[in-house]
Amino acid sequence: VLYSATMASRLRALARLQPRIIAQRQLQIRNFWKSCSRIQHSFPGMVSNRVPHRHFGRQKTKKATRKLKDILKQFYLRTHPDLFESYPSEKKINEESMQQLQNLLEEMKDTSESFPPKQHLALQFYMKNRKSGDLEMATMNISTTGGECRKIVATCLSKFFGEIGLPREFRWGTDFASTPHLQDVIKEEELEAEREKKAKAAGY
């Protein structure tokens, strides 16, 4: 009888303590999440609300910049020597400058066994003004260091492209060193324009 009375007393005591214990646990959980919230605001890079794409599908990524090859095609459409049959002097200058540019790009390829020598090139190119049709001359200044200098060359090319109204941002790619025939460049541009037209019509 004494044992039963003791157990009953303990059970009543536990029953009185249980709500207090539950309330303490709830308070601890609320404080924990408040701490997490403060960490997220103080260090946004450590806590992210974004869902990992590897578990719940692919996330949208920034559209990649175009390849150097694509910008060079636009450049060739304005400076290719075959466009200057009526201007022999300008045609010769463009031929020489384009050859030097291609030699440099060939040495910039990953498969090249050596780096370009330390030098500064001032390559002159004639092109027609898109509005007036008048011939204009632009100078492409490129510096190389004798070692790995893709970043420096990319900066030089980007500056020049911006000066003549072409996109400044590009990635190197792997097939930027070839000089196609003018007709091939025109054909590729026409095919690309046709593909873009079909994509727009399809709603992509």
Number of C-alpha atoms within 10 A of each C-alpha: 6 7 8 9 10 10 12 12 12 12 12 10 11 12 11 11 11 11 11 11 12 11 11 12 12 12 11 12 12 11 12 11 11 12 11 12 14 11 14 15 11 11 11 12 9 9 13 10 7 7 11 11 10 8 7 8 9 10 11 7 6 6 6 9 12 15 16 22 19 17 17 18 21 15 16 20 17 18 22 22 23 15 15 19 11 9 11 11 11 20 21 15 16 23 17 14 20 20 14 15 17 15 14 19 18 18 16 21 18 10 9 11 8 13 19 19 13 11 10 11 15 13 18 17 23 21 24 15 13 9 6 7 9 9 13 11 14 14 15 17 15 20 17 20 15 12 11 13 15 16 10 14 19 18 15 16 19 17 18 19 18 12 14 16 9 15 18 19 18 17 13 15 12 12 13 19 18 12 17 12 11 17 11 12 19 16 11 13 16 12 12 12 12 12 12 13 12 12 11 10 9 8 7 7
